[in-house]
Structure formats: C-alpha cells, structure tokens
Amino acid sequence: MVPALAIADVLSSRGYTVEFCGAGYGMEAQLVTRSAYPFHLIRIRGFQRHLGLSTLRTVASIPLAGIDAWRLLRRRRPACVVGVGAYASGPVVAEAALLGRPAVAVEMDAHLGWTNRILSRLVKRVCLSFPIPGREGGRFVYTGRPLRPQLLSATRTQGLTRFGLDPDVPVVLVFGGSLGAHTLNAAVVEAYAEQELPFQLLHVTGQREHAKVATAMRAEVIQGTGEDDAVAAPAARPNYQAFAYLDDFHLALAAADVVVGRAGGSVAELLARGLPSLLVPYPYATADHQMKNARALERAGAAAVVPDGELTGARLSGEVEKLLEPARREAMRRAALSLARPDATERIVREIVQLAGPPAAAPAEA
C-alpha cells in the first residue's frame, strides 16, 4: 500500500482527487485513512493456492466484488483507475477497462503476478518495477517501483539523530516486513544475544515477537497505552534497539549501512538508498516472487541471498561480517544505485496523467 500512497501523494499535489479501494484486510485501510484519502471497500477474499473451503468462499465473493466495483465506478466516474497488483484491484481495474475508462496496472515485483497477468490484456499501461523478459514495449513500461518522497529526502544525520546512534560505528538494520519474520528474529537472537555487538543494530521484529525478542536480547520493553503498544524498545544494552514497527522506517534506512531483510517490495527502497543487503526471501510468497526479486539484486552485485531454510545465527553473523567489509560494502552500494529508479513515482504518474487528462477532467482513482 505504501507505493500506492506514493503515487497518490504526487497526483494529489498536482490537483487530482485520489480515492482508494481494496479488500480492507491487513493494514491497507488504516494506512490509507491515516493519509486522509477516502477508502472504498470491495467485498472480495484472498486467493489460496489449494482447494478447500477458503477457495470456495473466494469464488463466492467474486460476484459481490463485481457489484461493488460497478457501483463504485458508476458513482465516482474516475478519469483513470490504477491497480497496484493486489487481488482486490482486479475487479475494479478490469471493469474500468471493459467500460472504456483508462486503466493502469503497476507490478511491484520481478515477475508479473496473477492479477496483473490478467489485467495486462485489458489495461492501457503496465508499469514494471523491474525489467521482465518478454514484457517489453507496447503497453509495458519499465518505470521502477514507486517510492514516497521522504524515503529519498531523509539524511543520514536525521536517521542517526532519531535513533541516538554513534556516527563512527556501523549500523545494521534487520527487518521482516510489517508483520516481522520469525526466521530473522530467531537468527538475530542466536547470533547476538550472548555477545556484545561490534556494530549498532536496529531490529524491527514485528508485533507478535517483539516482547520475546527484546527480552532475549536483553532490551527494555516499553508498553504504550494505545494502538502503538510496545512499538519501540530503546536499548537496555549497548548498540541494540528493538522495535515492533516503525512509522518512520525511512529514517532507519537513512541511518543504516547494511540491511538484512525479506525480499518483497522493500528491495526498491534498498536500491534507492544504495544499501548493501542480505536478503532472506519469504519461502511461501506467491510464485516465489521474493526469491526472484532477491536473485535480480544478487546478479547485479547489490545483495547476498540466503534461502530461509539455510539461515542460522552463525550464517547470519558471517554474512553480516562480510557485508561490513568497507571494499565490498562500497562495491555493493554502487551496484544498488545502478539499479535504482529514484524517479519511479514520477514516471508512473506521467503515464497516468497522459491517460487521465488534466485534473479538472474527473477524479482519479488509485
């Protein structure tokens, strides 16, 4: 949802009215409403890769989603509809295209997902975050993955100040996405719980394992009083800080010298910041797209890759040590920047605006 918000912010700044729609699961509706954009619910369930009751419920929800999409399009009459790859975007983007309204599909990963494979036959443009063999020319445009402006504008000094870090000691950032990653958390505890860290470690654990990991790492757990309970745990030991979630994650990236993480859409953020990384792809990602993302960076020399089942504390420690070697770190930094598309959001907005016309024409829906 963050990339969609990046597109929305630029469109809004240029006078377009932007509204969102989605299934409302996870954090998407919260992130949208926090950003003050209207959110419309589409009654569709997620797709499972196996037969069962859940699959039947998904199939049963498709007609409802079609009705919701038709009503929304009829009521809002958008100048352009933009889908960012989520299954909930399928009915809205497809119906818009079939009704003759301009539509754009944005693919966030290094392969064309199931929804976008279908939509690519209907929409006017498909914006690709990574080059995909066989998807060049015509309606396919390699734009890069959209990024919010604060990610690019944040300075290292701002990041170091935010987390109270020493500018003369390297900073390693470990994160596993919005929900965290058990494999990464377990490896951090195994590798570093019983030793003093030779670097500064910012660790985004996810909400579920935050208290457990912070306790194992001898960090202080701070309980909040509202939605952000146990969001941050400032270090009770030197050089370690644990967080359940970071609203200002861009400042953590700005402070980091090296990153350890999954290989979802965040890889574009690592490239934009020129950050060497150790990527541990989530093994159950749809069509193994995280491994495809990771291998794309590895081939360019911007990342090292360790499969989820092979990550141990010892492996993590050894890989991080290699990443922190100054010569290798600099080579990987240059490789990452060579792949980066910091103007990706602008490129995508340009495609949308060409189809939508001037802002006064009609609202734009993302």
GUVO-777451 format. One record per residue (C-alpha): residue in one letter; x, y, z. Coordinates in steps of 0.5 Angstrom, whole numbers, plus 500, padded with zeros to 3 digits. Layout:
BEGIN
AXYZ ...
//
This chain:
BEGIN
M500500500 V506505501 P508505494 A500507492 L501512497 A507515494 I503515487 A497518491 D501524494 V504526487 L498526484 S494530490 S500535489 R498536482 G491538484 Y488531482 T483528487 V485521489 E481515493 F483508494 C479502494 G481495497 A479489501 G480492508 Y485487510 G491488514 M494495515 E492498508 A485501510 Q489504516 L495507512 V490510507 T486513512 R492516516 S494519510 A487522509 Y485519503 P478516502 F477509502 H472504499 L471497501 I471492496 R468485498 I473480496 R477475499 G484473498 F486467494 Q489461496 R494456492 H490450494 L483447494 G479448500 L473452504 S477458503 T478457496 L470457495 R469463499 T474467495 V470464489 A463466492 S466473494 I467475486 P460477484 L460481490 A467485488 G464486481 I458489484 D462493489 A467495483 W461497478 R457501484 L464505485 L466506478 R459509476 R459513483 R466516482 R467516475 P474516475 A479519470 C484514471 V484507475 V490505478 G492498480 V498496484 G498488484 A493487490 Y488482488 A482487491 S484491485 G483486480 P475487479 V476495479 V481495474 A478490470 E471493470 A474500468 A478498462 L472494460 L468500460 G473504456 R476508462 P483509462 A487504467 V494502469 A497496473 V503497477 E507491478 M511491484 D516485484 A521482479 H515478476 L508479473 G503477479 W497473477 T492479478 N497483473 R498478468 I490478467 L490486467 S496486462 R491484457 L486490459 V489496461 K493501457 R499501461 V503496465 C509500469 L514495472 S518496478 F524491475 P525489468 I522483466 P524479460 G519478455 R515484457 E518490454 G515495449 G508496447 R504497454 F509495458 V514501461 Y520500466 T519505471 G522503477 R518502484 P514508487 L517511493 R515516498 P519523498 Q521522505 L525516503 L529520498 S530526502 A532523509 T539525511 R544520515 T544525520 Q537525521 G537518522 L543518527 T539523531 R533520531 F536513534 G541516538 L547513534 D554514534 P556516527 D563513528 V560506529 P557502523 V549501523 V546494521 L538494520 V534488521 F527488519 G522483517 G516487514 S510490517 L509483521 G516481522 A520475521 H521469525 T527467522 L530473522 N529474529 A531467531 A537468528 V539475531 V538472538 E542466536 A548470533 Y548476538 A544475545 E550473548 Q556477546 E557485545 L556488538 P561490534 F556495531 Q550498532 L544494531 L537497529 H532491530 V525491527 T522485530 G514485528 Q509486534 R508479535 E515477537 H517484540 A517483547 K520476547 V526478542 A527484546 T527480553 A532475550 M537481547 R536484554 A533490551 E528494555 V521493553 I516499553 Q509498553 G505504550 T498506552 G494506545 E495503538 D502503538 D503499545 A510496545 V512500539 A519501541 A524499546 P530503547 A537499548 A538497555 R545494553 P550498548 N549498541 Y542495541 Q535497539 A528493538 F522496535 A515492534 Y514497528 L517504526 D512509523 D519513521 F522507518 H525512512 L530514518 A532507520 L534506513 A537513512 A542511519 A543504516 D550502513 V548495512 V541492512 V538485513 G531483511 R526480507 A526481499 G519484498 G518491495 S522494500 V528492496 A527498492 E528502498 L534499499 L537500492 A534508492 R539509499 G544505496 L544500502 P548493501 S544488504 L543481506 L536478503 V533472506 P526471502 Y520469505 P519462502 Y512462501 A511468497 T506468491 A510465485 D516465490 H517472488 Q521474493 M527470491 K526473484 N527480487 A533477491 R536474485 A536480481 L539484486 E544479487 R546478480 A547486480 G552485486 A548489490 A546484495 A547477498 V542472498 V541466504 P535462503 D530462509 G531455511 E539456511 L539462516 T542460522 G545465527 A552463525 R551464518 L548471519 S554473523 G558471518 E555474512 V554481516 E561481518 K563480510 L558486508 L561491513 E568490510 P569497507 A571495500 R565490499 R560495502 E562500497 A562496491 M555493493 R553501494 R555503487 A551496485 A545498488 L545505486 S546503479 L539499479 A535505483 R530509480 P529514485 D524518480 A520512479 T514515482 E514521477 R515516471 I509512474 V505519475 R507521468 E504515465 I497516469 V497523467 Q497522460 L491518460 A487522465 G488528462 P488535466 P486535474 A479538472 A477533468 A475528473 P477525480 A483520479 E482513483 A488509485 
//
